[in-house]
């Protein structure tokens, strides 16, 4: 059975972020973020931002879990700074 189009799109954006991480290419991260922004503007859910955004607090790469850092609270296992636009 085929995946819904929206889920395929989310997976494709995640794959671009994984490639950006692997190649240490910030341009690829920015391109994937722009795709996600456009999807949101068109009324689609691009998925949780912590899935594709590196954490500015602990340095967790896109797709990786946040790591506890002294002096920084986490909400649902994620640093709030990671989810801010």
C-alpha positions in Angstrom: 0.0 0.0 0.0 1.3 3.4 -1.0 2.1 6.1 1.6 -0.1 9.2 1.5 1.5 12.1 -0.5 1.9 14.3 2.6 3.8 11.6 4.5 6.0 11.0 1.4 6.7 14.8 1.3 7.7 14.9 5.0 10.0 11.9 4.5 11.6 13.6 1.5 12.3 16.8 3.5 13.8 14.6 6.3 16.0 12.9 3.8 17.3 16.2 2.5 18.1 17.2 6.1 19.9 13.9 6.7 21.9 14.5 3.5 22.7 18.1 4.6 23.9 16.7 8.0 26.0 14.0 6.3 27.6 16.4 4.0 27.7 19.3 6.4 25.9 21.5 3.9 23.9 24.4 5.4 22.5 25.3 1.9 20.7 22.0 1.8 19.3 22.6 5.3 18.1 26.0 4.2 16.5 24.6 1.0 14.6 21.9 3.1 13.5 24.6 5.5 12.1 26.7 2.6 10.3 23.7 1.3 8.7 23.1 4.7 7.8 26.8 5.0 6.1 26.7 1.6 4.2 23.5 2.5 3.0 25.3 5.7 1.8 28.3 3.7 -0.1 26.0 1.4 -1.9 24.5 4.4 0.2 21.3 4.8 1.9 20.0 7.9 5.6 19.8 7.3 6.1 17.8 10.5 7.6 18.7 13.8 10.4 21.2 13.4 12.7 19.4 15.9 12.8 16.5 13.4 14.7 18.6 10.9 16.3 21.4 12.8 19.7 21.1 14.6 19.4 22.1 18.3 21.1 25.4 19.1 21.5 24.4 22.8 23.0 20.9 22.7 24.1 20.6 19.1 21.8 17.6 18.3 21.7 17.0 14.6 18.4 16.9 12.7 16.6 13.7 13.5 18.6 13.2 16.7 17.2 13.5 20.3 18.2 16.5 22.4 20.7 15.9 25.2 20.2 17.3 28.7 22.4 20.4 29.3 22.8 22.0 32.7 20.8 25.2 33.0 18.6 24.5 30.0 15.1 23.1 30.5 13.6 20.6 28.1 9.9 20.2 27.1 8.8 16.8 26.0 12.5 15.8 25.5 13.3 18.8 23.3 14.9 22.2 24.1 12.3 24.9 23.4 14.9 26.9 21.4 14.9 24.1 18.8 11.2 24.5 18.1 11.2 28.3 17.6 10.9 29.7 14.2 
